[in-house]
Amino acid sequence: MRLLIIEDEPNLREQLQQYLQQQGYAVDIAEDGEAGFFMGREYPFDLAIVDLGLPKLSGIEVIQKWREIEKKFPVLILTARGKWQDKVEGLEAGADDYLVKPFHNEELLARTRALLRRSVGVSQPIIQFESININTSHQSVTVAGTELELTAYEYKVIEYLVMNSDKVISKTELTEHIYDQDFDRDSNVIEVFVGRLRKKLDPGGKLKPIETLRGRGYRWNLTQTNSQKKSESK
Amino acid sequence: MTASIHSRIIFSALVILILFMSLTGFVLDNAFRKNIENSQRENLRTQVYTLLATAELDEDNGVSVLQLPEEVTEPRLNVYESDLYARILTVADKIVWQSKSMANTVLPYPTKIKMGEFSFSRKAQGHDTYTLINFTTIWVTSKGEHAYVFQVAENINVLNSQIINFRKSLWSWLVGVSFILIAIQTLILRWGLKPLRIVAEDLLEIEIGNQKKLTGTYPTEIKNLTKNINQLIDSSQQQLSRYRDALGNMAHTLKTPITVLQGIINTTSSKDKNTAVEQLNTINNIVEYQLQRAATVGRIQLSDAIDLVPVTKKILNSLKKVYSEKNIEAQLNTSEKTMVKIDQGDLYELLGNLMENAFKWCDKKVSITINNMNDKININIEDDGPGINEKEKERILLRGQRADQNTPGHGLGLAMVNDILLLYKGDMEITDSEMGGAKIIIKI
């Protein structure tokens, strides 16, 4: 999952980037409204965290402009004033949730996760596919009750595939969503990750959770068993 | 206490009028009295001349006798006990002739005798006072000179009754005119002070929020005043918005470093971490509380009336979005338009905080009802959550709690609600909803 943070205060910006990277997200940053808007327009983000008081272009304007060009990723606004009028204005402009400064990183993470799940129509943090159980809060995967040992990137791949389980995901898309823009990408690595994941998730080769569609990409092939996935995503 | 301009002017006009009318009355009274006295003297003199013309000195057996007919020309002298009397004496005080009217009247004898001169005097005799004229004249005959004193007197009652009549009509006219003048003065004053009354009424309208400025056309004399008042209103509004901006900026600049500090503290593993977190929370609560308080306390109330319904709908939609995972069934029951005189920001805070609490604590249902009740507006916010226990209700309704007693989310938001209600003289009531949870009733 790839996130964008637009925050003008350098300390907070770096702190948030570091924290969310530690939590397994690919995180890009922008320090003003204009740069932030540009990045949101150009790169495929899964969520943006936008401070309302930004130089050059205000947070509200950035969100409005994204929505005008049909950028639908969820937006979490950060506001220092905590004024209801600001919050309502932000949410009306197209934001999906707000967080009043100062906040705890854990709260930011919880809101981020909830918004990401909501955006793909998954309502609980734990997603069950027959014997495979994915806990998006703990970022852990168990198969038949046994926790798998996964690298951060392996988890990112499985999470992205699961969150977009009704779609065919190309290698490029997968790359874009698990790495931030500064990362040196190599799409062959994706094949390696998928190969390893198949072995770990389905050692017997019966479930076949990840399907390869030649020349098009991958698709998560299992149906969620603990809840009905909503047909419509945001 | 300072008297009103109206009563000051009326009082001074009254004093001046009384002084002026008294003086006028006094002068006129005096002039009239002098005039009437003079005319009385003139009359008496004429009577003397008439008697002189009537009198004849006859020689009777060598004795000169002054002869007058029994009936003289002046009828009053011929009437028994009328107000006019006449007699003629010799210088030796021997009565030569007296008018019929003299009957029982006693006149004083002349004291100083000066030939050919009229002497006037006022004499009291018993109950009556007379104006008396003495005239001594000499008849020269072949037998010698005969001096006679002519006395004519008139009872002063005649004079007094005229003066009394004059005074009666004089004072009734003066009093009547005074009343008319005072009435006219009051009307002029009311008319003259009307612009000031209008300014006062307009200021009241501003105070209760019906208008923002003094917009009427005022006379030149108070145009400067109204212009200055408008400038004052402008500058106070500007100051208010500068103040609020400054507070907002302060919040912004303070809260970002607090967020950074919080992040840093959370990543350290010092044993004092908990204390640091607590202290940081306290700082944040104090900052938040004081900022919100400063934004509402001591503010000049110059709000336009705004429609409650669209604001409520906006907040409702925002909250539905934020709490979309809870799948809340939110109901808004209201008539078309509900105007309330409140600052827009305050209205957002009031409704936002209360409605968010309902969304936060509800299970599945939230209901908002807005009613127009007489001159107040009723806002009921209900949910189907666990409700609020009695102790908590009391705590929430207790105004002016210390900052550190308020935890973010629940307490602080309601402290803000309390402050706003205090500012707009509104009321809050907490009861139990039929839906199962809490019911907050706001009257504003």
Interface residues (C-beta under 8 A of the other chain):
Chain A: E9 N11 L12 Q15 L16 Y19 G53 A80 R81 G82 K83 W84 Q85 K87 V88 L91 E92 D96 D97 Y98 K101 P102 F103 H104 N105 E106 A114 R118 S123
Chain B: G248 A251 H252 T253 L254 K255 T256 P257 I258 T259 V260 L261 Q262 G263 I264 N266 L280 N284 E288 K314 I315 N317 S318 K321 V322 S324 E325 Q344 G345 Y348 E349 L351 G352 N353
